[in-house]
Amino acid sequence: MHFRDIVGQHPVKQKLLESIAGERIPHAQLFVGPQGSGGLPLALAFAQRMVCSNPKEDDSCGTCPGCIKAAKFAHPDIHFTFPTVGGSGSVSSNFLTEWRTALSDNPYLNIFDWISFLGAENKQGNITKAECVQILQKLNLKSFESPNKVLIIWMPEYLKKEGNRLLKIIEEPPEKTYIILVADDTEEILGTILSRCQIVKIPQLSEKTLLETLQSKHSLESSEALNIARLADGDYLQALKMMGEADKNSAKVFLDWMRKSWKGNGVEISDWVNEIATIGRENQKFFLQYGLHFLRECLVMPWQLMEQIKLNPEELNTAEKMRQVLDWSKIEAMCNLINDCTYQVERNANPRVLFMDASLQLNNIFKS
């Protein structure tokens, strides 16, 4: 992967390139940033640059044998560790075919997409003891083709206590061996690992960057691109999923839900629940994401100029009506409820039970 293919993140790219040019590359780095910000693509571009035999000033060449293999995620000196399923003996090398396919489809993937890609939605991903043993074996071997060797550990949050086995090699890897950990959050990572890594913070993408990317790279009309950029909230992965038909009815579905939940008519709510249960998990997540966006705008309306509110006229009209019956505490309760619904949808909760319960909770919040 090339640095130029990564959405935004120009200061981070520049910092990484300067470290390579000045031969001041930390032996262990932790790329940490929110979902969809580009941590894994940055690690992939960095690794490709490290095995490129004819690098340019601001990127890898893309044409040398090292780049060609790295672009296929098959370079023998670029190693991958990632969460797997299948028990304590499971290792990443058993899933390399699936991993390469998933990265080729979308290098911005998240852990739920990856586990779903493996057909194991109801299982918990894990980086096992066996994987840690294999890491130690790989990194102590000589490199095959490149002077440099790179290990990318994606989602080190899943290492848990097994990460202690890697402390020595993270602190003192073999010469010209570079370890990149890519995480969404540092809270679940062992402090002993954090203290041995140089942290590279990957900021959330701006709405402007997403908007420009959706228009230039994906040829979306300005109105559709703006709507997706607003709803994605700096998450390029979410923006990719929203493209097409899925995002267009999110506002209608959510506002209809609010009206029916406010009225509390059991028959109407039941009909709505039966309908939402059939649209699929991703579409359910889209409309819940829109709901958080809508409620956030409701919350800030009293302090925002009209042109700063990110709602179209119909949505704004509904928001103004809802503000008459909602205060800050009620909006907060609704946001918490929607976040919980998103969590449950990602874990394949029964949609009829989930949304019926959520609708009744919404009615209680409205009437409290």
C-alpha positions in Angstrom: 0.0 0.0 0.0 1.2 3.5 -0.8 1.1 6.5 1.5 -0.6 8.4 -1.2 -3.5 6.0 -1.1 -4.3 6.8 2.5 -7.1 9.2 3.2 -5.8 12.4 4.9 -3.3 12.0 7.8 -0.7 14.1 6.0 1.2 15.2 9.2 1.4 11.5 10.3 2.7 10.5 6.9 5.3 13.2 6.9 6.5 12.2 10.4 6.9 8.6 9.4 8.7 9.5 6.2 11.0 11.8 8.0 11.9 9.1 10.5 12.8 6.7 7.6 14.8 9.4 5.8 16.7 10.3 8.9 17.2 6.7 9.9 15.6 7.4 13.3 13.0 4.7 13.1 11.8 3.5 16.6 12.1 -0.2 17.0 8.6 -0.5 18.3 5.7 1.9 17.5 2.1 1.9 18.5 -0.3 3.5 15.9 -3.4 4.4 17.9 -6.5 6.1 16.5 -10.3 5.7 16.3 -11.9 3.3 13.9 -11.7 4.4 10.3 -8.9 6.9 10.8 -6.3 4.8 9.0 -4.0 3.2 11.5 -3.7 -0.2 9.7 -3.3 1.4 6.2 -0.5 3.6 7.6 1.2 0.5 9.0 0.9 -1.3 5.7 2.3 1.7 3.8 5.2 2.0 6.3 6.0 -1.7 5.9 6.0 -1.5 2.1 8.3 1.5 2.2 10.7 -0.4 4.5 11.1 -3.3 2.0 11.1 -1.1 -1.1 14.4 -1.4 -3.0 13.9 1.8 -5.0 12.1 4.3 -2.7 11.0 7.7 -3.7 11.3 10.7 -1.4 7.7 10.6 -0.3 6.6 7.0 -0.9 7.6 3.5 -2.0 8.2 3.0 -5.7 5.4 0.4 -6.2 7.2 -1.4 -9.0 10.2 -3.2 -7.4 9.7 -6.9 -6.4 9.5 -5.9 -2.8 6.7 -3.5 -3.4 4.8 -5.9 -5.6 4.8 -8.6 -2.9 4.0 -6.1 -0.2 1.0 -4.8 -2.1 -0.3 -8.4 -2.2 0.4 -8.7 1.6 2.7 -11.6 0.8 6.3 -10.2 1.3 8.3 -12.8 3.3 9.8 -10.1 5.5 6.5 -8.5 6.5 4.8 -10.5 9.1 1.2 -10.1 10.4 -0.4 -10.9 13.8 -4.1 -10.4 14.3 -7.0 -11.8 16.3 -8.1 -15.3 15.2 -10.7 -17.8 16.2 -10.5 -21.6 16.7 -9.0 -22.2 20.2 -5.8 -21.8 22.1 -3.7 -23.3 19.3 -4.9 -20.9 16.6 -2.3 -18.7 14.9 -2.4 -16.0 12.3 -0.5 -18.0 9.7 -3.5 -20.3 9.4 -5.6 -17.4 8.2 -3.3 -15.6 5.9 -5.4 -16.4 2.8 -8.5 -14.8 4.4 -6.4 -11.9 5.8 -5.0 -11.0 2.4 -8.4 -11.1 0.8 -9.9 -9.0 3.6 -7.2 -6.4 3.3 -7.5 -6.3 -0.5 -11.2 -5.7 -0.1 -10.8 -2.9 2.5 -7.7 -2.2 4.6 -9.8 0.0 6.8 -11.6 -3.0 8.2 -12.5 -3.3 11.9 -12.5 -6.3 14.3 -16.2 -7.0 13.7 -15.7 -7.1 9.9 -12.7 -9.4 10.3 -14.4 -11.9 12.6 -17.5 -11.8 10.4 -15.3 -12.4 7.3 -14.1 -15.6 9.0 -17.8 -16.6 9.4 -17.5 -16.5 13.2 -19.7 -13.6 14.2 -20.7 -15.2 17.5 -17.1 -16.0 18.5 -14.5 -13.9 20.4 -11.3 -13.1 18.6 -8.0 -13.8 20.4 -4.2 -13.5 20.0 -3.1 -16.7 21.5 0.0 -18.0 23.4 0.8 -20.1 20.3 0.8 -16.9 18.2 3.2 -15.2 20.7 5.6 -18.2 20.5 5.4 -18.1 16.7 6.2 -14.3 16.7 9.4 -15.0 18.7 10.4 -17.7 16.2 9.7 -15.5 13.2 11.5 -12.4 14.4 14.6 -14.4 15.4 15.1 -15.7 11.9 17.2 -13.8 9.3 15.3 -11.7 6.8 14.7 -13.4 3.4 14.8 -10.6 0.8 14.9 -7.2 2.4 17.5 -5.8 4.8 14.5 -4.9 7.0 11.9 -7.0 8.7 8.6 -5.7 9.9 6.0 -7.2 12.2 2.5 -5.6 12.2 0.4 -6.6 15.3 -3.2 -5.5 14.6 -5.5 -5.1 17.6 -3.0 -5.7 20.4 -5.9 -5.2 22.7 -6.5 -8.9 22.1 -3.1 -10.0 23.4 -4.3 -9.8 27.0 -1.8 -11.3 29.5 -0.1 -13.3 26.7 1.5 -10.0 25.6 4.0 -10.4 28.5 5.7 -13.0 26.4 6.7 -10.4 23.9 8.1 -7.8 26.2 11.7 -8.6 25.7 11.5 -8.7 21.9 9.5 -5.5 21.8 12.1 -3.8 23.9 15.1 -5.3 22.1 14.2 -6.7 18.7 16.9 -8.1 16.4 18.8 -5.6 14.3 16.7 -4.0 11.5 13.5 -5.5 12.8 10.6 -3.1 13.3 7.4 -3.8 15.2 4.2 -1.8 14.6 1.2 -2.3 16.8 -2.1 -0.9 15.5 -4.8 -0.2 18.0 -8.1 1.6 18.4 -7.6 2.4 22.1 -4.8 2.0 24.6 -6.9 1.2 27.6 -7.0 -2.5 27.0 -3.3 -2.8 26.2 -0.9 -3.9 28.8 1.0 -1.0 30.4 4.2 -3.0 30.1 3.8 -3.0 26.3 2.8 0.7 26.1 5.9 1.7 28.0 8.1 0.0 25.4 6.5 1.6 22.3 6.7 5.1 20.8 3.1 6.1 20.4 2.0 7.6 17.1 -1.5 9.2 17.5 -3.7 8.9 14.5 -6.3 11.7 14.7 -9.9 11.3 13.6 -10.5 12.4 10.0 -12.2 15.8 9.5 -15.6 16.1 7.9 -13.9 18.2 5.1 -11.4 15.4 4.4 -14.1 12.8 4.2 -16.2 15.0 2.0 -13.4 15.7 -0.5 -12.5 12.0 -0.6 -16.0 10.9 -1.2 -16.4 13.4 -4.1 -12.9 12.9 -5.7 -12.3 9.2 -5.1 -15.8 7.8 -5.2 -17.5 10.3 -7.5 -20.4 11.0 -5.2 -22.7 14.0 -5.7 -22.0 16.8 -3.3 -25.3 16.4 -1.4 -24.9 12.7 -0.9 -21.2 13.1 0.0 -22.0 15.8 2.6 -24.7 13.7 4.2 -22.4 10.6 4.5 -19.4 12.7 5.7 -21.6 14.2 8.5 -23.0 10.8 9.6 -19.7 9.0 9.4 -18.2 11.4 12.0 -14.6 11.0 10.9 -14.8 7.3 10.3 -13.8 6.4 6.7 -14.9 2.8 7.2 -18.3 3.9 8.1 -18.4 6.2 5.2 -17.6 3.4 2.8 -20.4 1.3 4.3 -22.8 4.1 3.9 -22.2 4.6 0.2 -25.0 3.4 -2.0 -28.6 2.8 -0.9 -28.1 2.0 2.8 -27.8 5.5 4.1 -30.6 7.2 2.1 -33.5 6.1 4.3 -31.7 6.4 7.7 -33.3 9.7 8.5 -36.8 8.6 7.6 -36.5 5.3 9.5 -35.1 7.0 12.7 -37.6 9.9 12.7 -40.4 7.5 12.2 -39.1 5.5 15.2 -39.1 8.7 17.3 -42.6 9.6 16.4 -44.0 6.1 17.1 -42.1 5.8 20.3 -43.4 9.1 21.5 -47.0 8.2 20.8 -46.6 4.8 22.4 -49.1 3.0 20.2 -48.3 -0.7 20.6 -49.6 -1.7 17.2 -47.6 0.9 15.3 -44.5 0.2 17.3 -44.9 -3.6 16.6 -45.3 -2.9 12.9 -42.2 -0.7 12.9 -40.2 -3.3 14.8 -41.2 -6.0 12.3 -40.0 -3.8 9.4 -36.7 -2.8 11.0 -35.9 -6.5 11.8 -35.8 -7.3 8.1 -33.4 -4.7 6.8 -30.2 -6.4 7.9 -27.6 -5.7 10.6 -25.5 -3.1 8.6 -28.6 -1.1 7.7 -29.7 -1.2 11.3 -26.3 0.2 12.4 -26.5 2.9 9.8 -29.8 4.2 11.0 -28.6 4.0 14.7 -25.5 6.0 13.6 -27.8 8.6 12.1 -29.8 8.7 15.3 -26.7 9.7 17.3 -26.0 12.4 14.8 -29.6 13.7 14.9 -29.6 13.8 18.8 -26.2 15.4 18.9 -27.5 18.2 16.7 -30.6 18.5 18.9 -28.4 18.9 21.9 -26.3 21.7 20.4 -29.1 23.6 18.7 -29.5 26.3 21.4 -25.9 27.3 21.1 -25.3 26.9 17.3 -25.9 29.4 14.5 -28.6 28.1 12.1 -26.1 27.6 9.3 -23.9 25.5 11.6 -26.6 22.9 12.3 -25.9 19.7 10.2 -29.6 18.9 9.5 -31.6 19.4 6.3 -34.8 21.5 6.6 -37.2 18.6 7.3 -34.9 17.1 9.9 -34.4 20.6 11.5 -38.2 21.0 11.7 -38.5 17.7 13.5 -35.6 18.5 15.8 -37.2 21.9 16.8 -40.4 20.1 17.8 -38.5 17.4 19.7 -36.6 20.1 21.6 -39.9 21.2 23.1 -40.3 17.8 24.9 -36.6 16.9 25.4 -34.1 18.3 27.9 -30.4 17.5 28.2 -30.9 14.5 30.5 -33.5 12.9 28.1 -31.2 13.3 25.1 -28.3 11.8 27.1 -30.5 8.8 28.0 -31.5 8.3 24.4 -27.9 8.5 23.2 -26.9 5.9 25.8 -29.8 3.7 24.7 -28.8 3.9 21.0 -25.2 3.2 21.8 -26.3 0.1 23.6 -28.5 -0.9 20.7 -25.5 -0.6 18.3 -23.4 -2.8 20.6 -26.2 -5.4 20.7 -26.7 -5.3 16.9 -23.0 -5.9 16.3 -23.3 -9.0 18.5 -26.3 -10.4 16.6 -29.0 -9.7 19.2 -32.5 -10.7 18.1 -33.6 -7.5 16.3 -37.3 -7.9 17.2 -36.7 -8.3 20.9 -34.0 -5.6 20.9 -35.9 -2.9 19.1 -39.2 -3.6 20.8 -37.5 -3.2 24.2 -35.7 0.0 23.0 -39.0 1.5 21.7 -40.6 1.0 25.1 -37.6 2.5 26.8 -37.8 5.5 24.4 -41.5 6.0 25.3 -40.6 6.0 29.0 -37.9 8.6 28.3 -40.3 10.8 26.4 -42.9 10.6 29.1 -40.7 10.9 32.1 
